[in-house]
Amino acid sequence: DTGVSQDPRHKITKRGQNVTFRCDPISEHNRLYWYRQTLGQGPEFLTYFQNEAQLEKSRLLSDRFSAERPKGSFSTLEIQRTEQGDSAMYLCASSPLEVTSGRGKAQFFGPGTRLTVL
Amino acid sequence: AQSVTQPDIHITVSEGASLELRCNYSYGATPYLFWYVQSPGQGLQLLLKYFSGDTLVQGIKGFEAEFKRSQSSFNLRKPSVHWSDAAEYFCAVAPYSGNTPLVFGKGTRLSVIA
């Protein structure tokens, strides 16, 4: 496995601009997750996919946030009209789906994209 | 709703000393339990996980954790800390399986002194 990759690693933008982040999961991992981590806190769940289907969205995910996984491989997270409160580390994770039991295994995280909104 | 409490925000230990990081969870049934480690500016690395069975689980880098149902705890331990263990440690729970959204604690920052 090559691991989960995220691009870019750092993004600085001005308030009101749109930004898009990309996540490439471990190959053949069915599930892909997005989390947000602010300074001094643990990651908080935003949304997740099984293949191309978005299964759940957190109430943290406002209307300005949208996530896609169009072909069931990589995913993008877009933030429109960024606000200073959006400054955080955005983490992506993936996990395999254990078909036999459905219990699945653990989630493996990428290095994150650090967003700074000026 | 599930919650995870890591009571210690910051712990300092001497190199070579033993370590125990505390984690308590709030959930009706036995959840799936995880410990992750995060170095500054990096993503999270999985140290170990508990799904069922033996309540003492071994992980990478010499870490182990013990699940205690009666105390709703999943404490992380290491018998001898190395300077390279200095990092942020997060306990996490998932209610149904390892591939559903995780709920994280706020983390414990570990400092290691000579």
Interface residues (C-beta under 8 A of the other chain):
Chain A: V4 Q6 N30 R31 Y33 Y35 G40 Q41 G42 P43 E44 F45 Y48 E56 S58 L91 A93 S95 P96 L97 E98 G102 R103 G104 K105 A106 Q107 F108 F109 G110 P111 G112 R114
Chain B: V4 Y32 F34 Y36 G41 Q42 G43 L44 Q45 L46 K49 F51 F90 A92 S97 G98 N99 T100 P101 L102 V103 F104 G105 K106 G107
